[in-house]
Amino acid sequence: MSKLARFSLLILLISGLSMLGCNGVSTGANTPPASPVSTFQVVTIADLHFNPLYDPTLFPQLAAADPSQWYTIFANSAVKIPTAGGTDTNFPLLMLTLASIKQNVTTGSKSPIVLFTGDLLGHNIPTNYCKIYAPLNNTTTANCAATQTAAIQQFITNTFTFVATQTRENVGSTVPVIYAPGNIDAYSGGAGPDTTFLTLNEPAVYSQFLNSSVNEQIFKSTFTADGYYSVAPLGSKLLVIALNSNSFVAKVPSSTAATPELTWLDSQLAAAQAAGQKVWILMHVPPGANSQGIAQVAATPSDVDASDVSMMWDQTVQSTFVSTLAKYPGVVTMMLAGHTHMDEFRILPTGDVLEQLPGISPCFGNNPAYKVITVTQDTFTPTDYQSYDYDLAAMPAQFGTLYQFSTTYAAGSTLANSLTQLYPQFATNPNTVETYTLLYASGSTAVSPITFTPWNPINDVNWPIFACTVDDVEQADYLECVSSYGSTSADSIRSSHSAR
């Protein structure tokens, strides 16, 4: 059975489910119909990971050219098909992605804004640069790394500028792109950008992504310091906060930067509450457990112990973040993150739901995908989304619709409420679990050519490792959930959580 046929069958199996239950609203003939809620749509994207070195033969031209000339250089490459699973985004996949986003920005309900939760740059650009540079210049990769620091930095800056410029050209002259930095958006390493990177790439973020639509001095004051800022791109009723959650990551030296950022976040939420604003929060690295990492060291839930439960954030930082949100109930109406490349979500102790966006880069074997989220005009609250994917197995001419959340999961409330009520079904409905598992990797059913195992990390045995990530973002709670998942007491706890 094909993936599409299998997925269609799953939709039919769950179409009769009612996530929301009886809400006591009469549908009798004498009851006037509710007024339709006015909505608009927002394009959201994560983990682009553009690799400018996918075709090594282009390196001499790229290194010598201004980024304004890169499009022509890439267009003349002999590589014409999108990158395969296990590798980062190449030029053909980048162009397919931007063409699809352009269609959703300029047609239909015309998305007035694009939200990008980071990781514009491909992995290991400095290493790959030297692998190509060294033989061309009769030297070693070690010597390249030692002597070409400035050249590598300029090459990375040019890459950032090129992608930002191409994004601007595709979304048009008026639509702002709100960008939160990813952990790979740096000159070296995977801990996120330092002040040098932020300062040198601020012009591209301001002029190309934000489209010079905010006060640059206010934006620069926090962005160049540690990569966070706020903007009001849709008017005075909505504040969009872009966090640098790379500073929140456990065991990252720069985690001390979390304190001023969280203090600033508190002040932003307080001001928004006083002004009657709603707030959207963007970040790259989400809070909670690193389920993919845990599954790599613990094959079964019984193997999971405290030493295996790696958390995304420093737990003190996470506690402060959660307590900060708790002070302003109802102010934050949407939270988005990326980083895992997978289509998932997390329910915080405050009841806030963080929607985790799928990645464009298929480096983890996922199909490239992004979401268009439906939002209410009056309260800026998400109610639904549509996922668009590029099926690497079929290699179509363009991105296509993968699924609509409300149809797939028989949902009809706000997105946060629907996701919260979806979670308890994981413990009781195998069809829901199967659907969620397939969509976790954006429909990819491919097998890694290296390990000969499915790229999608979820299986019937390790499912609790991933399920518990959704509702148990604190380490102790997560460990307890994994150890007892499927038991009556655990199911009771999960039902209690979903009612918060």
Secondary structure, 3 states (H helix, E strand, C coil): CCHHHHHHHHHHHHCCCCCCCCCCCCCCCCCCCCCCCCEEEEEEECCCCECCCCCHHHHHHHHHCCHHHHHHHHHCCCCCCCCCCCCCECHHHHHHHHHHHHHHHHCCCCCCCEEECCCCECCCHHHHHHHHHHHHCCCCHHHHHHHCHHHHHHHHHHHHHHHHHHHHHHHCCCCCEEECCCCCCCCCCCCCCCHHHHHHHHHHHHHHHCCCCCCHHHHHHHHHHHCCEEECCCCCCEEEEECCHHHHECCCHHHHHHHHHHHHHHHHHHHHHHHCCEEEEECCCCCCECHHHHHHHCCCHHHCCCCCCCECECHHHHHHHHHHHHCCCCCEEEEEECCCCCCEEEECCCCCEEEECCCCCCCCCCCCEEEEEEEECCCCCEEEEEEEECCCCCCCCCCEEEEEHHHHCCCCCCHHHHHHHHHHHHHCCHHHHHHHHHHHCCCCCCECCCCCCECCCCCCCCHHHHHHHHHCCCHHHHHHHHHHCCCHHHHHHHHHHHCC
